Amino acid sequence: MILAMAVLFTMAACTQNKPSQAVENEKESVAQTVAADTIDPQTKQANMEEVQAYLKECGVFFIATVDGDQPRVRAFGVSEIIDGRLYIMTGKVKDVYKQMAKNGKFEICALKKSGSEWMRLSGTLVNDETLAVKEEFLNRNESLKSMYKADDDNMAVLYITNATARFCSFSAPERTVGF
């Protein structure tokens, strides 16, 4: 409960700028997403690795989806870079997967243990049915093997496209990267 409140607080704090500043930040995020196609491959890879390292350091991150007009937020704990793509994983029988399949737009909020730094990651999720990717994901996350099998028609691995990551802090200026 305390962690969930901290996440909500940090999400709000990231947007507690003056109205004009919030609009400018949103314009910057949109411009960054559009400009993602112009980012050179090495920078894209470096940005993706930075985001992945941040997610791993936080351990748990929260993903927001939509269910009709109702936002839904859930805790996730695994992500992997495989074949140059950043993936998350869930089960196809879960409501979260059904929401992602219907509308791939999402936002993740990851809060560092200090409580004073967080990242907001947005983009679009794309389902990947490649057996080799599912197997690699499970090989890197042994604890999931008791719940999922690569060929069980339940395991869903989704990769992130059109990504914009906003790194926020109470003590440093916000920084935005894309991939």
JOQUI-V845044 format. One record per pair of residues at least 4 apart in sequence whose ideal C-beta (glycine too) atoms are under 8 Angstrom apart, sorted by the first residue. I is the first residue (numbers start at 1). GAP is how many residues later the second one is. Records with the same first field share a line. If there is no record, write none. Layout:
# JOQUI-V845044
I: GAP  GAP
This chain:
# JOQUI-V845044
1: 4
2: 4
3: 4  57  108
4: 4  58
5: 4
6: 4  105  109
7: 4  55  102  104  111
8: 4
9: 4
10: 4  99  101  105  108  158
11: 4  98  107  109
12: 4
13: 155  157
14: 104  106  152  154  160
15: 7  10
17: 4  5  8
18: 4
19: 4
20: 4
21: 4
22: 4
23: 4
24: 4
25: 4  141  149
26: 4
27: 4
28: 4  148
29: 4  93  135  137  147
30: 4
31: 4
32: 4  132  144  145  146
33: 89  90  129  130  131  145
35: 4  143
36: 8  126  127  128  142  143
39: 4  5  8  139  140
40: 4
41: 4
42: 4
43: 4
44: 4  134  135
45: 4  39  134
46: 4
47: 4  116  118  130  131  132
48: 4  33  36  38  115  131
49: 4  32
50: 4  115  127
51: 4  35  68  70  112  114  126  128
52: 4  27  28  29  34
53: 4
54: 4  56  58  65  111  113
55: 6  24  53  55  64
56: 23
57: 55
58: 52  53  54  55  61
59: 18
60: 15  16  17  50
61: 14  15  16  18  47  48  49  50
62: 11  12  13  14  46  47  48
63: 10  11  13  25  33  43  44  45
64: 7  8  9  42  43  44  45
65: 6  7  9  31  34  35  38  41
66: 4  5  6  33  37  39
67: 4  5  28  32
72: 23  24  27
74: 22
76: 12  14  32
78: 10  11  59  63  66
79: 7  8  9
80: 6  7  9  56  57  60  61
81: 4  5  6
82: 5  51  54  55
83: 50
85: 43  74  75
86: 73  74  77  93
87: 41  46  50  70  71  72  73
88: 37  69  70  72
89: 48  52  55  59  66  67  68  69
90: 4  6  7  10  66  68
91: 6  56  57  63  64  65
92: 5  61  62  63  64
93: 4  61
94: 4
95: 4
96: 4
97: 4  59
98: 4
99: 4
100: 4  6  25  27  56  58
101: 26
104: 20  21  22  54
105: 17  18  19  20
106: 16  17  18  19
107: 13  14  15
108: 11  12  13  14
109: 9  10  11  12
110: 8  9  11
111: 4  6  7
112: 4  5  6
116: 53  54  55
117: 50  51  52  53
118: 50  51
119: 46  47  48  49
120: 45  46  48
121: 39  42  43  44  45
122: 41  42
123: 37  38  39  40  41
124: 36  37  38
125: 33  34  35  36
126: 32  33  34  35
127: 29  30  31
128: 5  29  30  31
130: 4  27
131: 4  19  20
132: 4
133: 4  24
134: 4  16  17  21  23
135: 4  15
136: 4
137: 4  7  13  20
138: 4  6  7  10  11  12  17
141: 4
144: 4
145: 4
148: 4  6  7
149: 5  6
150: 5
160: 19
163: 15  16
164: 12  13  14
165: 11  12  13  14
166: 8  9  10
167: 7  8  9  10
168: 6
169: 5
